[in-house]
Amino acid sequence: GQWIPVLPVDLAIFGGWQRFEVGEYLEAETRSFGAVASAGLGPLTVFGTARRTSGKVTVTYAIEGEVPGQEVGETMSFDRSLKGSTPLGAGVSLGLLGLQVTGEYTFGDYPVATVQAGLSFR
């Protein structure tokens, strides 16, 4: 991501791509891009997120043994494109005495609430 310093809020844009393979049997890939906007006052920061994700999975296998309507050794393959989604999120972060506590809720096909805590050394 890259912070863009000329706006009244902090704004970062990001993008990513992942690819995963298991031999010749499984191949999966995802793409994600979005933005994070935040504003802070003292130790408190509020933020919002928006992102777009999509993916695809391919499974390939050879038939071993008797399967009605198929030949032994025949290779089967299928692809599945995963429905793209655009989840939106909002959260708050509080930093005091080196302790950072963040809570976020993401609205989308699969709503998610998260709470994180961490230590900061500067």
C-alpha positions as CSV (number, residue, x, y, z in Angstrom):
1,G,0.0,0.0,0.0
2,Q,1.0,3.6,-0.3
3,W,-0.1,6.5,1.9
4,I,-1.3,9.6,0.0
5,P,-0.4,12.6,2.2
6,V,-2.3,15.5,0.5
7,L,-5.9,14.5,1.6
8,P,-7.8,15.6,4.8
9,V,-7.8,11.9,5.9
10,D,-5.1,9.3,5.6
11,L,-5.8,7.2,2.5
12,A,-4.0,4.0,1.4
13,I,-4.7,1.9,-1.6
14,F,-3.6,-1.7,-2.0
15,G,-3.7,-4.7,-4.3
16,G,-2.6,-8.3,-4.1
17,W,-2.6,-11.6,-5.9
18,Q,-2.0,-15.1,-4.5
19,R,-1.5,-18.4,-6.3
20,F,-1.4,-21.8,-4.6
21,E,-0.7,-25.2,-6.2
22,V,-0.7,-28.8,-4.9
23,G,1.2,-30.8,-7.6
24,E,-0.9,-31.2,-10.6
25,Y,-4.1,-31.8,-8.6
26,L,-5.1,-28.4,-7.3
27,E,-4.6,-24.8,-8.4
28,A,-6.1,-21.8,-6.8
29,E,-5.7,-18.0,-7.2
30,T,-7.2,-14.9,-5.7
31,R,-7.1,-11.2,-6.4
32,S,-7.8,-8.4,-4.0
33,F,-7.6,-4.6,-4.2
34,G,-9.1,-1.8,-2.2
35,A,-8.6,1.3,0.0
36,V,-8.3,2.2,3.7
37,A,-9.2,5.7,4.9
38,S,-8.5,6.8,8.5
39,A,-8.5,9.9,10.8
40,G,-6.9,10.2,14.2
41,L,-7.2,12.4,17.2
42,G,-4.5,11.7,19.8
43,P,-4.4,8.0,20.6
44,L,-7.7,7.2,18.9
45,T,-8.0,6.4,15.2
46,V,-11.2,5.6,13.3
47,F,-11.0,3.9,9.9
48,G,-13.0,2.5,7.0
49,T,-12.1,-0.1,4.4
50,A,-13.5,-1.1,1.0
51,R,-12.0,-3.9,-1.1
52,R,-12.9,-6.1,-4.1
53,T,-11.9,-9.8,-4.0
54,S,-12.3,-12.6,-6.6
55,G,-10.8,-16.1,-7.1
56,K,-10.7,-19.3,-9.1
57,V,-10.0,-23.0,-8.2
58,T,-9.1,-25.8,-10.6
59,V,-9.1,-29.5,-9.5
60,T,-7.7,-32.2,-11.7
61,Y,-7.5,-36.0,-10.9
62,A,-7.1,-39.3,-12.7
63,I,-9.7,-42.1,-12.2
64,E,-8.4,-45.2,-10.5
65,G,-10.5,-48.3,-10.4
66,E,-14.0,-48.9,-11.9
67,V,-16.3,-45.9,-12.3
68,P,-19.5,-46.4,-14.3
69,G,-19.3,-44.4,-17.6
70,Q,-15.5,-43.5,-17.2
71,E,-12.3,-45.2,-18.3
72,V,-9.6,-46.2,-15.8
73,G,-6.8,-43.6,-16.0
74,E,-9.1,-41.0,-17.6
75,T,-8.3,-37.5,-16.3
76,M,-11.1,-35.4,-14.9
77,S,-10.9,-31.6,-14.3
78,F,-13.2,-28.9,-13.3
79,D,-12.9,-25.1,-12.7
80,R,-14.8,-23.0,-10.2
81,S,-14.8,-19.3,-10.3
82,L,-15.6,-17.8,-6.9
83,K,-18.2,-15.1,-6.8
84,G,-16.5,-11.7,-6.4
85,S,-17.4,-9.7,-3.4
86,T,-17.0,-6.1,-2.2
87,P,-16.9,-6.1,1.6
88,L,-16.9,-2.8,3.5
89,G,-15.4,-2.4,7.0
90,A,-15.2,0.1,9.9
91,G,-13.1,0.1,13.0
92,V,-11.4,1.9,15.7
93,S,-7.9,1.7,17.1
94,L,-6.6,3.0,20.5
95,G,-2.9,3.3,21.3
96,L,-1.7,3.9,24.9
97,L,1.7,3.4,26.5
98,G,2.9,1.1,23.7
99,L,-0.3,-1.1,23.7
100,Q,-2.4,-0.9,20.5
101,V,-5.9,-2.3,20.6
102,T,-8.0,-2.4,17.4
103,G,-11.5,-3.6,16.7
104,E,-13.0,-3.9,13.2
105,Y,-16.3,-5.1,11.7
106,T,-16.5,-6.1,8.1
107,F,-19.9,-6.1,6.3
108,G,-20.2,-8.5,3.4
109,D,-21.3,-12.0,2.3
110,Y,-19.4,-13.3,5.4
111,P,-19.6,-10.6,8.1
112,V,-16.5,-10.7,10.4
113,A,-15.7,-9.0,13.7
114,T,-12.1,-8.8,14.9
115,V,-10.2,-7.6,17.9
116,Q,-6.5,-7.3,17.9
117,A,-3.9,-6.3,20.5
118,G,-0.3,-5.6,20.0
119,L,2.8,-3.9,21.5
120,S,4.5,-1.0,19.8
121,F,8.2,-0.1,20.3
122,R,9.4,3.2,18.9
